[in-house]
Amino acid sequence: MKKKLIAGNWKMNGGLAANEALLTALRDGLGQPACDVAVAVPAPYLAQVQALAAGTSIAVAAQDVSQHESGAFTGEVSATMLREFGVRYALVGHSERRQYHGETDDVVAAKAQRALAAGVAPIVCVGETLAEREAGETETVVKRQLAAVIHLNGHCISEIVVAYEPVWAIGTGRTATPEQAQLVHAVLRAQLAAASEKADRIPLLYGGSMNAANAAQLLAQPDIDGGLVGGASLKAADFLQIIAAAA
Ligand code: PEP
């Protein structure tokens, strides 16, 4: 059975002292986790978290990556720069980036492509808004978002991670039921299977108010290979419980 992946998304939270306390608690409580673990941290803290996570099974992730290689793109961070800091994963197309920064499917695909080229695995986020769900458009929306990254030039689709994050469940305390999440994951898995013989290897994460109480049920679904965890990843005890639920 493939290992699950639990990735925390700290969003724009943290500070030098808080990060050290969180990483220390995670390190102490982690032991030998049965799943892969990552934390996506704000860019200024990548070096600090890389140092704190050294020698542990915690991988470092970025929350975004530039679609450009280098040059006059003030404020952006390239995939090559991330790689230099030992970054293993980068979130791309998180709904907050799509919503507040106008990221289109094409931009998300370009970012995924840059990440792969630099040896950073993109965690491609897809998910419908509440209005789209209520209009019966969930499947169409997530398939369109996934289709944008399925045929990246020269890269094997099996190198990506996909996170299904219904927008209405992110940071709202309203989680998709395990059945609702599984239905969408099965759609995504079928779409990946049509594009690659290695679709089974691609981790399909669920994200959206995953917490210590609901993680086990979500992670028990056949096509849910892990979680992308926002709020609950900021509390060591909660994050450790979610990791334990992924055994
Ligand atoms: C996220 O930010 O990707 C997320 C899933 O957040 P939360 O767990 O807080 O809903």
Boltz pocket constraint, residues with backbone or C-beta under 6 A from the ligand:
constraints:
  - pocket:
      binder: B
      contacts: [[A, 9], [A, 11], [A, 165], [A, 169], [A, 170], [A, 171], [A, 172], [A, 173], [A, 207], [A, 208], [A, 209], [A, 210], [A, 228], [A, 229], [A, 230], [A, 231], [A, 232]]
      max_distance: 6.0
